Amino acid sequence: MQISFRGLLVVGMFSMLLAAMAYAGRFLSAADAKSAGDGKTSTVEIGRLLTALGVEPKLEDQRFDFTFKGKQNTEEWDLSMSVALSSNKKSLWVMAWLDELPRSASDVPRSALLQLLSDNDHLGNGKFFAYVAANRRFVLQTVISAEDLNSAKLRDVLKDLGTTVVLTYPHWNAEAWRQEAAEIAAADREDAEEEAEEEEISDFAKSISESPAPRARTVINTLKTGGTSRN
């Protein structure tokens, strides 16, 4: 079978087109996932995915810090976030930085910490509150698989984490903790003053009750009834 020059040209061009399409496919796939075909995402690739989402990641000791805009209803939040690959590069830690722990223990009511622990039971999607002692900051974080990670998946994780940060704001707002602690302290002082006053009256009544004088008994009855005595 003989093939004309024109036929050879068409076959050659078709082969080149297939090769170009295959190369383009490999290039596009590599831009959104793995290197070396091992299914693991590198730190460099995480930076590229974040940049593709429109954020400006800053690399700090194998961790990317950046600002992510969260939105709840019509309100926008600028959220401080970080992502970091695990040492085996199989997992990605995603964190949203919250308020700093107040310096004084008296500014942290016990109910506030219990609320965060309670929230951990039902946040869903692997999210949980934690405390980073190195910088005294609370975080809301989650851990996801780094394998086959792409920008769409990462965007969904960041949006979900950001929404939860906004919705739980009353629970981790350190300023609200201080106000609550101050109110509790004021109530405790008021209760203590009332108890001290009652104890003082009781001691006074007990001391004069030992006197047989009619006047003393009149004073005792007056104190008990809250009235006034007359001579």
Buried (B, 14 or more C-beta within 10 A) or exposed (E): EEEEEEEEEEEEEEEEEEEEEEEEEEEEEEEBBBEEEEBBBBBEBBBBBBBBBEBEBEEEEEBBBBEBEBEEEEEEBEBBBBBBBEEEBEBBBBBBBBBEBBEEEEBBBEEBBEBBEEBEEEBEEEBBBEEBEEEEBBBBBBBBEBBEBBBEBBBEBBBBBBBBBBEBBEBBBBEBBBEBBEEBEEEEEEEEEEEEEEEEEEEEBEEBEEEEEEEBEEBBEBBEEEEEEEE
